[in-house]
Amino acid sequence: MKILSYQDSGYAPFVRRLNRRALPEPGTRDLVSTIIAEVATKGDEALFTLTKRFDGAILTAKTLFVSDAEFAAAEKAVTPETKVAVARSLKNIHSFAKRSLRKDWSAKNAEGATVGERFTPFDRVGVYVPGGKAPLVSTALMTAGFAQAAGVPEILAATPCGPDGSVNPALLYALQAAGVTEAIKVGGAQAIAAMALGTRTIRPVDRVFGPGNSFVVEAKRQLVGAVSIDLLPGPSEILILSDKTGNAEFIAADILAQAEHGGDSIVGFATDSKALLGKVVKAIEKQLPTLNRSKYIREVLKRGTFLLHVKSFAEGVSICNAFAPEHLSLITAEEDRWLPLIRTCGAIYLGNDSPVAVGDFLAGPSHTLPTGGSGRSFSGIRADQFQRRTSIVRLDKESVRKSLPVVEEFSRIEGLDAHGRSTAIRLEK
């Protein structure tokens, strides 16, 4: 872990580097560009080749999609407890999603024309669910579950299979419970390309959702235009910002929980209490040996974890807004003072008793959130992202008459006389 105090010489340069921009590494960018080109030109064959290369699995046209028999077997294989957990999570997801769906409206403008908006679900969306070290069952729910709540009729899921071509049964059960209509056993940048561009057997989608590693995120970035995307959600991040009221045991547990994701995860802790920082370090050392995935956690603690003793809580807030973390845990006796000043993060967890893990699995808001500093520009997955917006305009003769002088003036300014004529002609006898 990198532990720094505002009094240390290396503190200021390190803090400046926390002001990030979500830009791709040149090597990642070039490799993803090559993968996209292969899928665009070779379609299914490229998927088979790339899956064998990266995942060690041999797929064919018959095994590319998860079959009905595989979905049925997964439903039989999962425990009753898993089914209850999935149902409870989906219940909260749907309840939260329904509140944020946009609704049709109409009104009269100043000239008497009727204007409004109509919102309809996308016809077909793609959701990406990472595989890797753990089956992210919750991610299936927090992507497809929102599409299901929005009424999307076709939901295509993509998730990598194991070397034997199988997908975790609990993950398959969750996908089916969340309304997925098709699922392909492909991961990585090639899965994003297949969903965006389509192949001989895979019909393209209107929009792609879901988190992934740096290659998945870069594929989404490069394919904007061919398809729309939700956001740029990469490896997991957390920043915990606490004053002296923070519970060291709880903070250490949240640090270790987010480090459990492994890989390129980033974990940060900032406090204006030097005593609390010392307690957190000791609590981490105490809790770590008791955890099953301590190997992955140690890697993240070594490479991607920083603990900062800041000069003031206000400085901690500034660091948060510059860092734009995926998750922020905000612990302070002056919550009403500091919360309004937090502007750039994916999700905020308030107080000592709000573990991020509850948000990961159950609370209701999607855990698919912006990372890598992209929280300045993106928000997490919302139900209204699964809706297509269309504006509506209706005029009658009177509203045309009232509109004409303004239309004719803009037509004169812009040299577009046909625009003015198209309006004036409606008032000629």
C-alpha positions as CSV (number, residue, x, y, z in Angstrom):
1,M,0.0,0.0,0.0
2,K,1.1,3.5,-0.7
3,I,0.7,5.6,2.5
4,L,1.3,9.3,2.3
5,S,0.8,12.3,4.5
6,Y,0.3,15.9,3.3
7,Q,3.6,16.6,5.0
8,D,5.5,14.1,2.8
9,S,7.5,15.4,-0.2
10,G,5.9,12.9,-2.6
11,Y,2.3,13.7,-1.5
12,A,1.6,16.7,-3.8
13,P,2.8,15.0,-7.0
14,F,0.8,11.9,-6.2
15,V,-2.4,13.8,-5.6
16,R,-1.9,15.7,-8.9
17,R,-1.8,12.3,-10.7
18,L,-5.1,11.4,-9.2
19,N,-6.8,13.9,-11.5
20,R,-7.4,11.3,-14.2
21,R,-8.7,11.2,-17.8
22,A,-10.2,8.0,-19.1
23,L,-7.8,7.6,-22.0
24,P,-6.7,4.3,-23.6
25,E,-3.2,2.9,-23.5
26,P,-1.8,2.8,-27.1
27,G,-1.2,-0.9,-26.9
28,T,-4.7,-1.6,-25.8
29,R,-6.1,0.7,-28.4
30,D,-4.2,-1.0,-31.2
31,L,-5.0,-4.5,-30.2
32,V,-8.7,-3.7,-29.8
33,S,-8.7,-2.1,-33.2
34,T,-7.3,-5.2,-34.8
35,I,-9.9,-7.4,-33.0
36,I,-12.8,-5.3,-34.2
37,A,-11.5,-5.4,-37.8
38,E,-11.3,-9.2,-37.6
39,V,-14.8,-9.5,-36.3
40,A,-16.0,-7.1,-39.0
41,T,-14.5,-9.0,-41.8
42,K,-14.6,-12.6,-40.6
43,G,-17.6,-12.6,-38.4
44,D,-18.3,-15.9,-36.5
45,E,-15.0,-17.4,-37.6
46,A,-13.2,-14.6,-35.9
47,L,-15.1,-15.2,-32.7
48,F,-14.2,-18.9,-32.7
49,T,-10.5,-18.1,-33.3
50,L,-10.3,-15.3,-30.7
51,T,-12.2,-17.4,-28.1
52,K,-9.8,-20.3,-28.5
53,R,-6.9,-17.8,-28.3
54,F,-8.0,-15.9,-25.2
55,D,-10.3,-18.4,-23.3
56,G,-9.0,-21.8,-24.5
57,A,-12.5,-22.8,-25.6
58,I,-13.5,-24.4,-28.9
59,L,-16.8,-22.9,-30.1
60,T,-18.8,-23.8,-33.2
61,A,-21.9,-22.4,-34.8
62,K,-23.9,-25.0,-32.8
63,T,-22.3,-24.0,-29.4
64,L,-21.8,-20.3,-29.8
65,F,-25.2,-19.5,-28.2
66,V,-26.3,-20.8,-24.8
67,S,-29.0,-23.5,-25.6
68,D,-32.4,-23.9,-24.1
69,A,-31.2,-27.1,-22.6
70,E,-28.3,-25.3,-20.9
71,F,-30.6,-22.7,-19.4
72,A,-32.9,-25.4,-18.2
73,A,-30.1,-27.4,-16.6
74,A,-28.8,-24.2,-14.9
75,E,-32.2,-23.6,-13.4
76,K,-32.2,-27.1,-11.9
77,A,-28.6,-26.8,-10.7
78,V,-28.9,-23.7,-8.6
79,T,-29.9,-23.8,-5.0
80,P,-33.1,-22.4,-3.6
81,E,-31.1,-19.9,-1.7
82,T,-29.6,-18.6,-5.0
83,K,-33.1,-18.3,-6.5
84,V,-34.3,-16.3,-3.4
85,A,-31.2,-14.0,-3.6
86,V,-31.7,-13.3,-7.3
87,A,-35.4,-12.6,-6.8
88,R,-34.8,-10.2,-4.0
89,S,-32.2,-8.3,-5.9
90,L,-34.4,-8.1,-9.0
91,K,-37.3,-6.8,-6.9
92,N,-35.2,-3.9,-5.7
93,I,-33.7,-3.3,-9.2
94,H,-37.2,-3.2,-10.8
95,S,-38.6,-0.9,-8.1
96,F,-35.7,1.5,-8.5
97,A,-35.7,1.4,-12.3
98,K,-39.5,2.1,-12.6
99,R,-39.0,5.3,-10.7
100,S,-36.4,6.6,-13.1
101,L,-38.1,5.7,-16.4
102,R,-39.0,8.8,-18.4
103,K,-42.7,9.3,-19.2
104,D,-44.4,10.8,-22.2
105,W,-45.6,14.4,-21.9
106,S,-47.0,17.2,-24.0
107,A,-47.7,21.0,-23.6
108,K,-48.4,24.1,-25.6
109,N,-45.6,26.5,-26.5
110,A,-45.8,30.3,-26.7
111,E,-47.3,30.2,-30.2
112,G,-49.9,27.5,-29.3
113,A,-48.1,24.6,-31.0
114,T,-48.3,21.2,-29.2
115,V,-44.8,20.0,-28.3
116,G,-43.8,17.0,-26.2
117,E,-41.7,13.9,-25.9
118,R,-42.4,10.2,-26.4
119,F,-40.2,7.4,-24.8
120,T,-40.1,3.9,-26.1
121,P,-37.8,1.0,-25.2
122,F,-35.0,0.1,-27.5
123,D,-35.9,-2.9,-29.7
124,R,-32.7,-4.9,-29.0
125,V,-29.9,-4.3,-26.6
126,G,-26.7,-6.1,-25.7
127,V,-25.4,-6.6,-22.1
128,Y,-21.9,-7.7,-21.4
129,V,-21.2,-9.7,-18.2
130,P,-17.5,-10.3,-17.4
131,G,-16.3,-13.7,-16.5
132,G,-12.7,-14.1,-15.3
133,K,-12.0,-15.0,-11.7
134,A,-15.6,-14.9,-10.5
135,P,-19.1,-15.4,-12.1
136,L,-20.6,-11.9,-11.7
137,V,-24.2,-13.0,-11.2
138,S,-25.1,-9.6,-9.8
139,T,-23.9,-7.8,-13.0
140,A,-26.3,-9.9,-15.0
141,L,-29.1,-8.5,-12.9
142,M,-27.9,-4.9,-12.8
143,T,-27.7,-4.7,-16.6
144,A,-30.3,-7.0,-18.0
145,G,-32.6,-6.3,-15.1
146,F,-32.8,-2.7,-16.0
147,A,-33.6,-3.6,-19.6
148,Q,-36.3,-5.9,-18.4
149,A,-37.8,-3.1,-16.3
150,A,-37.8,-0.7,-19.3
151,G,-39.7,-3.3,-21.4
152,V,-36.9,-4.0,-23.9
153,P,-38.2,-7.0,-26.0
154,E,-34.9,-8.4,-27.1
155,I,-31.9,-8.7,-24.7
156,L,-28.7,-10.3,-26.0
157,A,-26.1,-11.2,-23.3
158,A,-22.4,-11.9,-23.9
159,T,-20.2,-13.6,-21.3
160,P,-17.0,-15.6,-21.7
161,C,-17.2,-19.4,-21.3
162,G,-14.7,-21.7,-19.6
163,P,-12.2,-23.8,-21.5
164,D,-14.9,-26.6,-21.7
165,G,-17.4,-24.2,-23.3
166,S,-19.6,-24.0,-20.2
167,V,-21.0,-21.0,-18.4
168,N,-21.6,-20.9,-14.6
169,P,-25.1,-22.2,-13.8
170,A,-25.9,-19.4,-11.4
171,L,-25.0,-16.8,-14.0
172,L,-27.2,-18.5,-16.6
173,Y,-30.0,-18.6,-14.1
174,A,-29.6,-14.9,-13.4
175,L,-29.5,-14.0,-17.1
176,Q,-32.8,-15.9,-17.7
177,A,-34.5,-14.4,-14.6
178,A,-33.5,-10.9,-15.8
179,G,-35.2,-11.4,-19.2
180,V,-32.3,-12.3,-21.5
181,T,-33.6,-13.7,-24.7
182,E,-30.3,-14.8,-26.2
183,A,-26.8,-15.4,-24.8
184,I,-23.5,-15.9,-26.5
185,K,-20.4,-17.6,-24.9
186,V,-18.0,-14.9,-26.0
187,G,-16.1,-12.4,-24.0
188,G,-13.6,-9.5,-24.4
189,A,-13.5,-6.9,-27.2
190,Q,-14.7,-9.5,-29.7
191,A,-18.0,-9.8,-27.9
192,I,-18.6,-6.1,-28.0
193,A,-17.7,-6.0,-31.7
194,A,-20.1,-8.9,-32.4
195,M,-23.0,-7.2,-30.6
196,A,-22.3,-3.9,-32.2
197,L,-21.6,-5.0,-35.8
198,G,-23.4,-8.4,-36.0
199,T,-22.2,-11.5,-37.7
200,R,-23.8,-14.2,-39.8
201,T,-25.5,-15.7,-36.8
202,I,-25.6,-12.7,-34.4
203,R,-28.0,-9.9,-35.1
204,P,-26.6,-6.5,-34.1
205,V,-28.0,-4.5,-31.1
206,D,-29.1,-0.9,-30.8
207,R,-27.1,-0.2,-27.6
208,V,-24.4,-2.0,-25.6
209,F,-24.3,-2.0,-21.8
210,G,-22.1,-3.5,-19.1
211,P,-18.7,-3.3,-17.5
212,G,-15.4,-5.1,-18.4
213,N,-11.7,-5.0,-18.5
214,S,-9.7,-2.3,-20.3
215,F,-10.1,-4.2,-23.6
216,V,-13.9,-4.3,-23.3
217,V,-14.0,-0.6,-22.4
218,E,-11.8,0.4,-25.3
219,A,-14.0,-1.7,-27.7
220,K,-17.0,0.2,-26.6
221,R,-15.2,3.5,-27.1
222,Q,-14.1,2.6,-30.6
223,L,-17.5,1.3,-31.7
224,V,-19.5,4.4,-30.7
225,G,-21.3,5.4,-33.9
226,A,-21.8,1.8,-35.0
227,V,-23.8,1.4,-31.8
228,S,-24.5,3.6,-28.8
229,I,-23.1,2.7,-25.4
230,D,-24.1,3.3,-21.8
231,L,-20.8,4.5,-20.2
232,L,-17.2,3.4,-19.8
233,P,-17.2,1.0,-16.8
234,G,-13.8,-0.7,-16.3
235,P,-12.0,-2.3,-13.3
236,S,-13.6,-1.6,-9.9
237,E,-12.7,1.4,-7.8
238,I,-13.5,2.8,-4.4
239,L,-12.5,6.0,-2.5
240,I,-13.3,6.1,1.2
241,L,-13.3,9.6,2.6
242,S,-13.7,9.8,6.4
243,D,-13.2,12.1,9.3
244,K,-12.3,10.9,12.8
245,T,-15.8,9.4,13.2
246,G,-15.0,6.5,10.8
247,N,-15.0,3.0,12.1
248,A,-11.6,1.5,11.3
249,E,-12.8,-2.1,11.2
250,F,-15.6,-1.2,8.7
251,I,-13.3,0.9,6.5
252,A,-10.7,-1.9,6.3
253,A,-13.4,-4.4,5.4
254,D,-14.6,-2.1,2.6
255,I,-11.1,-1.7,1.3
256,L,-10.5,-5.5,1.3
257,A,-13.9,-6.1,-0.3
258,Q,-13.1,-3.9,-3.3
259,A,-9.6,-5.2,-3.6
260,E,-11.1,-8.7,-3.8
261,H,-12.0,-7.9,-7.5
262,G,-8.3,-8.2,-8.3
263,G,-6.8,-7.2,-11.6
264,D,-6.5,-3.4,-12.1
265,S,-8.8,-2.4,-9.3
266,I,-8.0,0.8,-7.5
267,V,-8.7,1.3,-3.8
268,G,-8.2,4.7,-2.0
269,F,-8.7,6.0,1.5
270,A,-8.4,9.6,2.6
271,T,-8.8,11.0,6.0
272,D,-7.9,14.1,8.0
273,S,-7.4,11.9,11.1
274,K,-3.9,10.5,11.4
275,A,-5.0,8.3,14.2
276,L,-7.8,6.7,12.1
277,L,-5.4,6.0,9.3
278,G,-3.1,4.1,11.6
279,K,-6.1,2.1,12.9
280,V,-7.2,1.2,9.4
281,V,-3.8,-0.1,8.5
282,K,-3.8,-2.4,11.5
283,A,-7.3,-3.5,10.8
284,I,-6.3,-4.4,7.2
285,E,-3.4,-6.5,8.4
286,K,-5.7,-8.3,10.9
287,Q,-8.5,-9.1,8.5
288,L,-6.6,-10.0,5.4
289,P,-5.3,-13.5,6.4
290,T,-8.9,-14.6,7.1
291,L,-10.1,-14.0,3.5
292,N,-10.4,-16.7,0.8
293,R,-9.1,-14.5,-2.1
294,S,-6.2,-13.0,-0.1
295,K,-3.9,-13.7,-3.1
296,Y,-5.8,-11.3,-5.4
297,I,-6.3,-8.8,-2.6
298,R,-2.6,-8.7,-1.8
299,E,-1.9,-7.8,-5.4
300,V,-4.3,-4.9,-5.4
301,L,-3.0,-3.7,-2.0
302,K,0.5,-3.7,-3.4
303,R,-0.2,-2.1,-6.8
304,G,-3.4,-0.2,-6.7
305,T,-4.1,0.9,-3.1
306,F,-3.3,4.3,-1.6
307,L,-4.0,5.7,1.9
308,L,-3.8,9.5,2.4
309,H,-3.6,11.7,5.4
310,V,-5.0,14.9,4.1
311,K,-4.5,18.3,5.6
312,S,-8.3,19.0,5.8
313,F,-11.6,17.3,5.0
314,A,-12.1,20.0,2.3
315,E,-8.9,18.8,0.6
316,G,-10.3,15.3,0.7
317,V,-13.4,16.5,-1.1
318,S,-11.3,18.2,-3.7
319,I,-9.3,15.0,-4.2
320,C,-12.5,13.1,-4.6
321,N,-13.8,15.4,-7.3
322,A,-10.5,15.2,-9.2
323,F,-10.3,11.4,-8.9
324,A,-14.0,10.8,-9.8
325,P,-14.2,7.4,-8.2
326,E,-16.6,4.7,-9.2
327,H,-17.7,4.3,-5.5
328,L,-17.4,6.9,-2.8
329,S,-17.9,6.0,0.8
330,L,-18.5,9.3,2.7
331,I,-18.2,9.1,6.5
332,T,-18.4,12.4,8.3
333,A,-20.2,14.0,11.3
334,E,-21.0,16.9,9.0
335,E,-22.7,15.0,6.2
336,D,-25.1,17.9,5.3
337,R,-22.2,20.2,4.9
338,W,-20.0,18.0,2.7
339,L,-22.4,15.9,0.6
340,P,-23.5,18.8,-1.6
341,L,-19.9,19.5,-2.6
342,I,-19.3,16.0,-4.0
343,R,-19.9,16.2,-7.8
344,T,-18.0,13.5,-9.7
345,C,-18.5,9.9,-8.6
346,G,-20.6,7.0,-9.7
347,A,-22.3,6.2,-6.4
348,I,-22.1,7.6,-2.9
349,Y,-22.5,5.4,0.2
350,L,-23.2,7.5,3.3
351,G,-22.1,6.7,6.9
352,N,-20.4,3.9,8.7
353,D,-23.2,1.4,8.2
354,S,-23.4,1.6,4.3
355,P,-21.2,-1.2,2.9
356,V,-20.6,-0.9,-0.8
357,A,-21.3,-4.7,-1.0
358,V,-25.0,-4.1,-0.4
359,G,-25.0,-1.8,-3.4
360,D,-23.1,-4.3,-5.4
361,F,-25.7,-7.0,-4.9
362,L,-29.1,-5.8,-3.6
363,A,-29.9,-2.1,-2.9
364,G,-31.4,-1.3,-6.3
365,P,-29.3,1.2,-8.2
366,S,-27.1,-0.5,-10.8
367,H,-23.5,-1.2,-9.8
368,T,-22.4,-0.6,-13.3
369,L,-20.7,2.8,-12.8
370,P,-18.1,5.0,-14.5
371,T,-14.5,4.3,-13.8
372,G,-11.1,5.7,-14.8
373,G,-12.1,9.3,-14.2
374,S,-15.0,9.1,-16.7
375,G,-17.4,10.0,-13.8
376,R,-16.9,13.6,-14.9
377,S,-18.9,12.9,-18.0
378,F,-20.9,9.7,-17.4
379,S,-23.3,8.4,-14.8
380,G,-24.1,4.8,-13.9
381,I,-26.6,2.6,-15.8
382,R,-30.1,4.0,-15.4
383,A,-33.4,2.6,-16.6
384,D,-34.0,5.6,-18.9
385,Q,-30.9,4.7,-20.9
386,F,-32.9,1.8,-22.2
387,Q,-35.5,4.2,-23.7
388,R,-35.4,5.9,-27.1
389,R,-36.5,9.5,-27.0
390,T,-38.6,11.1,-29.8
391,S,-39.8,14.7,-29.8
392,I,-43.4,15.5,-31.0
393,V,-44.6,18.7,-32.6
394,R,-48.2,19.5,-33.8
395,L,-49.3,22.9,-35.2
396,D,-52.7,24.3,-36.3
397,K,-53.3,27.3,-38.6
398,E,-53.2,29.7,-35.7
399,S,-49.9,28.5,-34.3
400,V,-48.4,28.5,-37.8
401,R,-49.5,32.2,-38.1
402,K,-47.9,33.1,-34.8
403,S,-44.7,31.2,-35.7
404,L,-44.3,32.6,-39.2
405,P,-42.6,36.0,-38.4
406,V,-39.8,34.2,-36.4
407,V,-39.4,31.5,-39.0
408,E,-39.1,34.0,-41.8
409,E,-36.5,36.0,-39.8
410,F,-34.3,32.9,-39.2
411,S,-34.7,32.0,-42.9
412,R,-33.5,35.4,-43.9
413,I,-30.5,35.3,-41.5
414,E,-29.5,31.8,-42.5
415,G,-30.2,32.2,-46.2
416,L,-32.7,29.4,-46.2
417,D,-35.7,30.8,-48.1
418,A,-37.3,27.4,-48.7
419,H,-37.7,27.1,-44.9
420,G,-39.7,30.3,-44.7
421,R,-41.7,29.4,-47.8
422,S,-42.6,25.9,-46.4
423,T,-44.2,27.7,-43.4
424,A,-45.8,30.6,-45.3
425,I,-47.5,28.3,-47.9
426,R,-49.7,26.8,-45.2
427,L,-51.4,30.2,-44.7
428,E,-52.1,31.0,-48.3
429,K,-55.7,30.7,-49.5
